Amino acid sequence: MLSRTADHLFWMARYTERAENTARMLDVHVQTALLPQSVDDAEQGWRAVLGISELLYGYNQKYDKLTQKDVIDFMVRDPNNPSSIASCLRQARENARAVRGALTTEAWEIQNATWIKMQSYLQTNALEQNPSDFFEWVKHRSHLSRGVTIGTMLEDEAFHFIRLGTFLERADNTARIIDVKFHGAKETQSQKQNGQSQSQSQSQSARDEAGQLDFYYWAAILRSVSGFEIYRKVYRDVITPERVAELLILRADMPRSLLACMGNVISNLHHVRNDVSADTERFAGKLHADLKFARIEEILEAGLHDTLTEFLERIFELGNRISRDFLVPLAA
């Protein structure tokens, strides 16, 4: 396959997955914003959303203060934000249009219809009236694109480059969510402990309320990756940070876990291998093996943040290697 064709297919899938991931994060935060919380906690939550996608600097360049309305507008509509949902769906459609001959009619029409509907959606006030409905629509269109790809395309190189882009993007996003959310939880817990040390006479009702908020916090993280029902089925117990981390990092049967994503990256790399890709396959294999044979206790002992930071660096390097070996090389 021509490298430019592979490049368009790979990035079509990455942008589609990125739009879905952004919709997932925003939807969860819209829901959790309805919970009782201080103004500072609410602002910190939206700041974390921007931090996951490394958009805080770009947001601060455009806005003087941080509000839910402005964050949603920046991450959904803004054409100058390359990671906004509108920008991602536009780029997915443009990449699909460039290689229409490599796609089935259904796969192309999904991308095209999604972009057309997106434009009409944003010309109304539907996003302001019910943002959750809009985010569900974005997720549904991504599911539809993925299902049509699997259900209608020949499993040739084009198919595997699409799948490769999907799982590489998903692994990156899941790692970012875990890292930022666990950091936020750690800061919140530290603040609680400081408050308790200042007032040891905390009432039972206050402790119960804090426990309920913790439950909703971790449940929100799980819902952002469609993992709440899966957690209940696997652990059948209360939600704990350690088990959330284990589910999202080390469970091969959890579709959005780091291990599951890397397993699919390895599989699709195998199907598109060429004369110069052996080193890239080894690099990906080492990353997969490190996850496959890890234990959550060892990861937590070594430091979750450090582990995830290293994972993100290796995922970035893997993306560069894939571009070098198969796609149009990224500009230096």
Order of alpha helices (4+ residues) and beta strands (2+ residues): alpha-alpha-alpha-alpha-alpha-alpha-alpha-alpha-alpha-alpha-alpha-alpha-alpha-alpha-alpha-alpha
